[in-house]
Amino acid sequence: MTYETFCGGIFETNCYLLGAPDGWVLFDAPDGACDWLASQNVDLKLLLLTHGHFDHIPDVAKIKRLFKCQLPNRLPPPNRTNDFQSGILSQLRISTRNRAG
């Protein structure tokens, strides 16, 4: 799997661009991420936010508008299959962990 990283904004927040089997996926959207994505010449299919802190979301609207990518408000439960899961996320394995704070 191919991936690239970008660090943006005043807090130097990381975001990750993954080359998934059905297209590119971006995790988080710090300030400057949209311009960086445009320079990468990728066809972004999906934007996922790890959480909603202000340093992870500044470029969400710009990215959504420019790339017309999917931006789910939550991932579907793991025991249900739908078009979203059978498409771009069909071969990605994503795990979450809860942390205090």
WOVENCOR-V57479 format. One record per pair of residues at least 4 apart in sequence whose ideal C-beta (glycine too) atoms are under 6 Angstrom apart, sorted by the first residue. I is the first residue (numbers start at 0). GAP is how many residues later the second one is. D is the distance in whole Angstrom. If there is no record, write none. Layout:
BEGIN
i:gap:d
I:GAP:D
I:GAP:D
END
This chain:
BEGIN
i:gap:d
1:17:4
2:13:6
2:15:5
3:13:5
4:9:6
4:11:6
5:9:5
5:27:6
5:30:5
6:5:5
6:7:5
7:22:4
7:23:5
7:24:4
7:25:5
8:4:5
8:21:4
8:22:4
8:46:5
10:44:4
12:17:4
12:42:4
12:43:6
14:12:6
14:13:4
14:15:6
14:18:5
15:11:4
16:9:5
17:7:5
18:5:6
19:5:5
19:68:6
19:72:5
20:70:5
21:65:6
21:66:4
22:22:3
22:65:5
23:18:5
23:20:5
23:21:6
24:21:5
25:18:6
25:21:5
26:21:5
27:22:6
27:28:4
28:4:5
28:28:6
28:30:4
28:31:5
28:34:5
30:27:4
31:4:6
32:26:4
33:25:4
33:28:4
33:29:5
43:23:4
43:25:5
44:24:6
44:43:5
45:23:6
45:24:5
45:42:5
46:16:6
46:22:5
46:24:5
58:4:5
62:4:6
63:7:5
75:4:5
75:6:6
75:9:6
80:4:5
80:5:6
82:4:6
84:4:5
85:4:5
END
